[in-house]
Amino acid sequence: MYWLAAAVPFVVVLLAWSILTYSSYVQPLFLPTPTDVFSAIFQLIKSGELFTHIWVSVYRVMLGFVLAAIFAVPLGILMGSFKIVQAVIEPINDFVRYLPVVAFIPLAILWTGTGDLEKVLIIFIGTFFQLVLMTMENARAVPNEYLEVAYTLGGLRWAAIWRVLVPAALPNVFDSLRVASGWAWSYLVVAEIVAANRGLGSS
């Protein structure tokens, strides 16, 4: 019953799509028929072009996302652990994270050209600043009692952070990484729409 219920929305969308396109209510220029779409997908698979685009997009997303995580997670944990670090980083981080990622595309092209590096940079910018804030909140959500017990047992500040706070925050950090990875794919489309001849988002 669960899987049948889960399939219902897809069946409804496919049915509505078929009715709108096969009846010519919507012209193919604006919405191709399911037959045309599936035929195009088959041709891309047959030629191997689809897998090339998938590989290029996965490479760009993974590189940009992993670089953002490498820098954002430690920085977010430091911000959640030390008020002085939060005071220095959070204002500029909050300022940049509210800027639309699209606004950085002309600058990214100017700085790095129109190759893979520009796409990776857009994905990095789109995920880094959000991930810093989320990781900071994950670190601050760790109960103070955990750290107080560590101090009572003779642990130093850095030891308590590394051996208590970080393990306690990791489940929420991984959840934040999961959410940020979804954003990375969204920003990939934005990055590949402009000056890209390879990738799933290229025209």
C-alpha positions as CSV (number, residue, x, y, z in Angstrom):
1,M,0.0,0.0,0.0
2,Y,2.9,2.4,0.8
3,W,4.5,1.9,-2.6
4,L,1.2,2.1,-4.4
5,A,0.4,5.4,-2.6
6,A,3.9,6.7,-3.4
7,A,3.4,5.9,-7.1
8,V,0.1,7.8,-7.4
9,P,1.6,11.3,-7.7
10,F,3.9,10.1,-10.5
11,V,1.0,8.5,-12.4
12,V,-1.1,11.6,-12.0
13,V,1.7,13.8,-13.3
14,L,2.3,11.5,-16.3
15,L,-1.4,11.3,-17.1
16,A,-1.7,15.1,-17.0
17,W,1.4,15.5,-19.1
18,S,0.1,13.1,-21.7
19,I,-3.3,14.8,-21.9
20,L,-1.8,18.2,-22.3
21,T,0.7,17.2,-25.0
22,Y,-1.0,14.5,-27.0
23,S,-4.1,16.6,-27.3
24,S,-2.0,19.5,-28.6
25,Y,-3.4,21.8,-25.9
26,V,0.3,22.7,-25.2
27,Q,2.6,23.0,-28.2
28,P,5.7,20.7,-28.3
29,L,7.9,23.8,-28.2
30,F,6.8,24.5,-24.7
31,L,6.2,21.0,-23.4
32,P,7.3,17.9,-25.5
33,T,5.3,14.7,-25.3
34,P,6.4,11.9,-23.1
35,T,7.3,9.9,-26.2
36,D,9.6,12.6,-27.5
37,V,11.3,12.9,-24.1
38,F,11.8,9.2,-23.5
39,S,13.0,8.8,-27.1
40,A,15.6,11.6,-26.6
41,I,16.8,10.0,-23.4
42,F,17.2,6.7,-25.2
43,Q,19.2,8.3,-27.9
44,L,21.5,10.0,-25.4
45,I,22.0,6.7,-23.6
46,K,22.7,4.9,-26.8
47,S,25.3,7.4,-27.9
48,G,26.9,7.5,-24.4
49,E,26.5,11.3,-24.3
50,L,24.2,11.2,-21.3
51,F,26.8,9.4,-19.2
52,T,29.4,11.9,-20.2
53,H,27.2,14.8,-19.0
54,I,26.4,12.9,-15.8
55,W,30.1,12.3,-15.0
56,V,30.9,16.0,-15.6
57,S,28.1,17.2,-13.4
58,V,28.9,14.7,-10.6
59,Y,32.5,15.7,-10.7
60,R,31.7,19.4,-10.4
61,V,29.2,18.9,-7.6
62,M,31.4,16.6,-5.6
63,L,34.4,18.8,-5.9
64,G,32.6,22.0,-4.9
65,F,30.6,20.3,-2.1
66,V,33.6,18.5,-0.6
67,L,35.8,21.6,-0.6
68,A,32.9,23.6,1.1
69,A,32.5,20.8,3.7
70,I,36.3,20.6,4.4
71,F,36.4,24.3,5.3
72,A,32.9,24.9,6.6
73,V,32.6,22.1,9.1
74,P,35.7,22.9,11.2
75,L,35.0,26.6,11.0
76,G,31.4,26.1,12.1
77,I,32.5,24.0,15.1
78,L,34.9,26.7,16.1
79,M,32.2,29.3,15.9
80,G,29.9,27.2,18.0
81,S,32.6,26.6,20.6
82,F,34.2,30.0,20.9
83,K,32.2,33.3,21.1
84,I,35.2,35.3,19.8
85,V,35.4,33.2,16.6
86,Q,31.6,33.6,16.1
87,A,31.9,37.4,16.6
88,V,34.6,37.6,14.0
89,I,33.1,35.3,11.3
90,E,29.3,35.4,11.7
91,P,28.6,39.0,10.5
92,I,30.4,38.6,7.2
93,N,29.1,35.1,6.8
94,D,25.5,36.2,7.3
95,F,26.0,39.1,4.9
96,V,27.4,36.9,2.1
97,R,25.0,34.0,2.5
98,Y,22.0,36.2,1.8
99,L,23.4,37.3,-1.5
100,P,21.9,35.4,-4.5
101,V,24.4,32.9,-5.9
102,V,23.5,34.1,-9.5
103,A,25.1,37.4,-8.6
104,F,28.5,35.7,-8.3
105,I,28.4,34.2,-11.8
106,P,29.9,37.2,-13.6
107,L,32.6,37.6,-11.0
108,A,33.4,33.8,-11.1
109,I,33.7,34.0,-14.9
110,L,36.0,37.1,-14.5
111,W,38.2,35.4,-11.9
112,T,38.3,31.8,-13.3
113,G,37.0,31.8,-16.8
114,T,34.2,29.6,-18.1
115,G,35.7,26.2,-17.4
116,D,35.1,23.7,-14.6
117,L,36.7,25.9,-12.0
118,E,34.0,28.5,-12.4
119,K,31.2,25.9,-11.9
120,V,33.0,24.5,-8.8
121,L,33.4,28.0,-7.4
122,I,29.7,28.7,-7.7
123,I,28.8,25.5,-6.0
124,F,31.4,26.2,-3.3
125,I,30.0,29.7,-2.7
126,G,26.4,28.4,-2.6
127,T,27.0,25.8,0.0
128,F,29.9,27.0,2.1
129,F,28.3,30.0,3.9
130,Q,25.1,28.1,4.6
131,L,27.0,25.1,5.9
132,V,29.1,27.2,8.2
133,L,26.0,28.5,9.9
134,M,24.3,25.1,10.1
135,T,27.4,23.5,11.6
136,M,27.7,26.3,14.2
137,E,24.1,25.7,15.3
138,N,24.9,21.9,15.4
139,A,27.8,22.6,17.7
140,R,25.9,25.0,19.9
141,A,23.1,22.4,20.3
142,V,25.3,20.0,22.2
143,P,24.2,20.1,25.9
144,N,26.6,22.0,28.1
145,E,26.4,19.2,30.6
146,Y,28.5,17.0,28.3
147,L,31.3,19.6,28.4
148,E,31.0,20.2,32.1
149,V,31.4,16.5,32.8
150,A,34.5,16.5,30.7
151,Y,35.9,19.5,32.6
152,T,35.1,17.9,35.9
153,L,37.0,14.8,34.9
154,G,40.0,17.0,34.2
155,G,39.7,17.5,30.4
156,L,41.1,20.6,28.8
157,R,39.1,22.9,26.6
158,W,40.5,21.6,23.3
159,A,40.3,17.9,24.4
160,A,36.6,18.4,25.5
161,I,35.8,19.9,22.1
162,W,37.6,17.2,20.1
163,R,36.5,14.2,22.2
164,V,33.1,15.3,23.4
165,L,31.6,18.1,21.4
166,V,32.6,16.9,18.0
167,P,31.3,13.3,18.4
168,A,28.1,14.6,19.9
169,A,27.5,17.1,17.1
170,L,28.4,14.7,14.3
171,P,24.9,13.2,13.7
172,N,23.4,16.7,13.2
173,V,26.4,17.7,11.1
174,F,25.9,14.8,8.8
175,D,22.2,15.8,8.5
176,S,23.3,19.3,7.6
177,L,25.7,17.9,5.0
178,R,22.8,15.9,3.5
179,V,20.8,19.1,3.1
180,A,23.7,21.1,1.7
181,S,24.4,18.4,-0.9
182,G,20.9,19.0,-2.2
183,W,21.6,22.7,-2.5
184,A,24.8,21.9,-4.4
185,W,22.8,20.1,-7.1
186,S,20.5,23.2,-7.4
187,Y,23.5,25.5,-7.7
188,L,25.0,23.2,-10.4
189,V,22.1,24.0,-12.7
190,V,22.6,27.7,-12.1
191,A,26.4,27.3,-12.8
192,E,25.9,25.1,-16.0
193,I,23.3,27.2,-17.6
194,V,25.8,29.9,-18.3
195,A,28.7,29.2,-20.7
196,A,28.7,25.4,-20.4
197,N,28.7,22.8,-23.2
198,R,29.0,19.8,-21.0
199,G,27.0,18.7,-17.9
200,L,23.3,18.0,-17.1
201,G,22.5,21.7,-16.8
202,S,24.0,22.8,-20.1
203,S,21.7,23.8,-22.9
